[in-house]
């Protein structure tokens, strides 16, 4: 299904009424801000990391999946295809070297990926999917207009691009929703992690007193990422999945979390049949906002996102608190980036 077809079917199944919710909210850091909650990063978050990095029992964890031509790929991004070149040499030398090239696709929209704040915007009312898309009316994080962010179709983002993101070096909280909500099974498609669930998991995992702190990264293990299989022969991973509830997005904004990542394809909950236009969004989703978590995080709160986080090993070792390092590529005006997050923490014996 094409991206246009997906949008049209989602609009057809959205509520007719439109409930305005904070659109292009002004930044709490004032005019000109382009990094949102990443303003909380710095010496304070680095100092919180220091004891974890210095612990002799600490272990490093990969939070990304290996990228390949046969991995699960998003229907919202153009199929990523890499071509591998033959081993070649340089005349008159003893050198031999290898290389590869990207033939097609969107590297920042496939695999374990990082969303820039300019990835999402909001319109004043729903688009009917029939008339020309009114991109000129879009508003972005910080109140930036379409003219300021992407004045013409063929230019990179002029504001809110991924190259503006500073190195994310901070403490990360991992919440095990597969155990707490799924009772050991992957959460069901369309199931949501609520604000109350977050608080309950923090308490259950011994983090209730600490809680979430400004500048933290929040990782949520739903178990859906256990279905990431390469080669992707079943092609079911990207059709549905559990996600973050809208009140949870508001909660982590209040806590000033810098980035949220789930082991799921969308961050948002996607019930079975939603992408095919056969079902509506999860209960509690604001009307005409089927991807309300994307909207709230990127447009309203300035919270970055990672999709398809690889959290299984971190959860297996019960590393509830770690130092995480997240470095998206500095692609000029990019709306997203491939990313290789890592976490360093102490396994629970």
Secondary structure, 3 states (H helix, E strand, C coil): CCHHHHHHHHHHHCCCCCCCCCCCCCCCCCCCCCCHHHHHCCHHHHHHHHHHHHCCCEEEEECCCCCCCCCCCCCCCCCCEEEECCCEECCCCCCEECCEEEEECCHHHCCCEEECHHHCCECCCCCCCCCCCCHHHCECHHHCEHHHHCCCCCCCCCCCCHHHCCCEEEEEEEEEHHHHCCCCCCCCCCCEECHHHHHHHHHHCCCCCCCCCCCCEEEEECCHHHHCCCCCCCCCHHHCECEECHHHHHHHHHCCCCEEEECCCCCECECCCCCCCCCCCCCCCCCCCCCHHHHHHHHHHCCEEEECCCCHHHHHCCCCEEEEEECCCCCCCCCEEECCCEEEEECCC
